Amino acid sequence: MQPQPNHINITVEEKRGPETSFEQETRAEQESASAEQESNFFTDTINLIKQYVSDRITLIKLQSIEKVSTLAASIASAVTLAVLGLFFLIFFSITLGFLFSYWLDSEIAGFGIVAGIYLILIIIIVVFGKKIFGNLITKKIIQNSFKKKDGKQ
């Protein structure tokens, strides 16, 4: 069993009279300080929001620049590869034409066979090109668009 307290707390409310000028000034200063704190809070919040928006815009600009520069580098390397491939194809075709000419003892027949091979390739590309190259290029562009910095998707 717990012992019972021997005393009783009684609070007495004082009846206050009219406020003095000192109390009024103190209350006015407190209200002014409270309003100033609210004003500072909103000003600080607005400044933080402005800074956040500015940072987001800068981030988007930098990401766009990165994507454009990556695309430009890819295009430059693809063009270089295409030009070198074209040179290889031209010289290989000439060599193949002379080889067929040597075997057939006719330059017209040798270079005609090479031209026929290219005609067959053109027909194949026209008929099946969209299926073969269209999906491949589309897939590659989508992969490059969503590639992250570490190279993974």
C-alpha positions as CSV (number, residue, x, y, z in Angstrom):
1,M,0.0,0.0,0.0
2,Q,1.3,3.4,-0.9
3,P,1.4,6.2,1.6
4,Q,-1.1,9.0,1.1
5,P,0.3,12.5,0.6
6,N,-0.2,14.8,3.5
7,H,-0.5,17.9,1.5
8,I,-2.9,19.2,-1.1
9,N,-1.8,21.4,-3.9
10,I,-4.1,24.4,-4.4
11,T,-3.6,26.8,-7.1
12,V,-5.0,30.2,-6.8
13,E,-5.7,32.3,-9.8
14,E,-5.0,35.9,-9.5
15,K,-7.4,38.4,-10.9
16,R,-5.4,40.7,-13.0
17,G,-6.1,44.3,-13.4
18,P,-5.5,46.3,-16.6
19,E,-2.2,45.7,-18.3
20,T,0.6,48.2,-17.7
21,S,2.3,49.9,-20.6
22,F,5.4,47.7,-20.0
23,E,3.3,44.5,-20.4
24,Q,1.7,45.9,-23.5
25,E,5.1,46.7,-25.1
26,T,6.4,43.2,-24.2
27,R,3.4,41.6,-25.8
28,A,3.7,43.7,-28.9
29,E,7.4,42.8,-29.2
30,Q,6.5,39.1,-28.9
31,E,3.8,39.3,-31.5
32,S,6.2,41.3,-33.8
33,A,8.9,38.7,-33.3
34,S,6.4,35.9,-34.0
35,A,5.3,37.7,-37.2
36,E,8.9,38.3,-38.2
37,Q,9.7,34.6,-37.7
38,E,6.8,33.6,-39.9
39,S,7.9,36.1,-42.5
40,N,11.4,34.7,-42.4
41,F,10.1,31.2,-42.7
42,F,8.1,32.0,-45.8
43,T,10.9,34.0,-47.3
44,D,13.4,31.2,-46.6
45,T,11.0,28.6,-48.0
46,I,10.4,30.7,-51.2
47,N,14.2,31.1,-51.6
48,L,14.7,27.4,-51.2
49,I,12.0,26.6,-53.7
50,K,13.6,29.1,-56.2
51,Q,17.0,27.5,-55.6
52,Y,15.6,24.0,-56.1
53,V,13.9,25.0,-59.4
54,S,17.1,26.6,-60.6
55,D,19.1,23.5,-59.7
56,R,16.6,21.2,-61.5
57,I,16.8,23.4,-64.6
58,T,20.6,23.2,-64.5
59,L,20.4,19.4,-64.0
60,I,18.1,19.0,-67.0
61,K,20.4,21.2,-69.2
62,L,23.4,19.1,-68.2
63,Q,21.6,15.9,-68.9
64,S,20.5,17.2,-72.3
65,I,24.0,18.3,-73.1
66,E,25.3,14.8,-72.2
67,K,22.7,13.1,-74.4
68,V,23.4,15.4,-77.3
69,S,27.2,15.0,-77.0
70,T,26.8,11.3,-76.8
71,L,24.6,11.3,-79.9
72,A,27.0,13.5,-81.7
73,A,29.9,11.2,-80.9
74,S,27.9,8.2,-82.0
75,I,27.0,9.9,-85.3
76,A,30.6,10.9,-85.9
77,S,31.9,7.4,-85.3
78,A,29.1,5.9,-87.4
79,V,30.0,8.3,-90.3
80,T,33.7,7.5,-90.0
81,L,32.9,3.8,-90.0
82,A,30.6,4.2,-93.0
83,V,33.2,6.1,-95.0
84,L,35.9,3.5,-94.2
85,G,33.5,0.7,-95.0
86,L,32.6,2.4,-98.3
87,F,36.3,2.6,-99.3
88,F,36.7,-1.0,-98.4
89,L,33.6,-2.0,-100.4
90,I,34.8,0.0,-103.5
91,F,38.3,-1.5,-103.5
92,F,36.9,-5.0,-102.7
93,S,34.4,-4.6,-105.6
94,I,37.2,-3.5,-108.0
95,T,39.4,-6.4,-106.9
96,L,36.5,-8.9,-107.2
97,G,35.7,-7.5,-110.7
98,F,39.2,-8.0,-111.9
99,L,39.3,-11.5,-110.4
100,F,36.1,-12.5,-112.2
101,S,37.5,-10.9,-115.4
102,Y,40.7,-12.9,-115.1
103,W,38.7,-16.2,-114.6
104,L,36.2,-15.5,-117.4
105,D,38.7,-13.7,-119.8
106,S,36.2,-10.9,-120.1
107,E,36.2,-7.6,-118.2
108,I,32.5,-7.0,-119.1
109,A,31.5,-10.3,-117.7
110,G,33.6,-10.0,-114.5
111,F,32.4,-6.5,-113.6
112,G,28.9,-7.5,-114.7
113,I,28.8,-10.3,-112.2
114,V,29.9,-7.9,-109.4
115,A,27.1,-5.5,-110.5
116,G,24.6,-8.4,-110.5
117,I,25.7,-9.2,-106.9
118,Y,25.0,-5.6,-105.9
119,L,21.6,-5.6,-107.7
120,I,20.6,-8.8,-105.7
121,L,21.7,-7.1,-102.4
122,I,19.7,-4.0,-103.3
123,I,16.6,-6.0,-104.0
124,I,17.0,-7.9,-100.7
125,I,17.4,-4.7,-98.7
126,V,14.4,-3.1,-100.4
127,V,12.2,-6.1,-99.7
128,F,13.4,-7.1,-96.2
129,G,15.3,-3.9,-95.1
130,K,12.6,-2.5,-92.9
131,K,12.3,-5.8,-91.0
132,I,16.0,-6.3,-90.6
133,F,17.3,-2.7,-90.1
134,G,14.3,-0.9,-88.9
135,N,13.8,-2.9,-85.7
136,L,17.6,-3.0,-85.0
137,I,18.0,0.8,-85.3
138,T,14.8,1.5,-83.3
139,K,16.0,-0.8,-80.5
140,K,19.5,0.7,-80.5
141,I,18.1,4.3,-80.2
142,I,15.8,3.3,-77.4
143,Q,18.6,1.6,-75.5
144,N,20.9,4.6,-75.9
145,S,18.1,7.0,-74.7
146,F,17.6,5.1,-71.5
147,K,21.2,4.3,-70.7
148,K,22.4,5.4,-67.3
149,K,25.9,6.7,-66.5
150,D,27.3,3.3,-65.5
151,G,26.3,1.9,-68.9
152,K,23.5,-0.2,-67.5
153,Q,19.8,0.2,-68.1
